[in-house]
Amino acid sequence: MTADALHCQRDHVAYLAERGAHWILTVKGNQPRLRAQLAALPWRAVADADRGTYRGHGRREIRTLKILSVSTGIDFPNATQAIQIRRRRRRLDQPKRFTTATVYAITDLLVHQAKPAQLAAWIRGHWSIENKVHW
């Protein structure tokens, strides 16, 4: 199951764990301590696990995904992997102007349960669904 930051709640993952479900959750400002813990991980020492280039809506986007196994240091139940997604975008009509956004996520999936490309696709797929719902 993928969910946005609203569902990044301990009670929600307990509910899912009771039912045997796996999850990927975006972490944002509603969990400031958890987000700070994720941002403080040694991401610079981690190689890109997945990278994709996308074009659409008058812009080009490069997405990189890094993954770290977390057994300690993350104060969230059942989180086994931390994910950093960095999006670098530029409008096609402004080729020298880039914006960069970094987003964090966590999952209970173990390394052998999901390849980086699968995690990237599931996260991107969730954003696609969310955008369709809003519009």
Secondary structure by P-SEA (a helix, b strand, c coil): cccccccccaaaaaaaaaacccbbbbbcccaaaaaaaaaacccccccccbbbbbbcccbbbbbbbbbbbbccccccccccbbbbbbbbbbbcccccbbbbbbbbbbcccccccccaaaaaaaaaaaaaaaaaaac
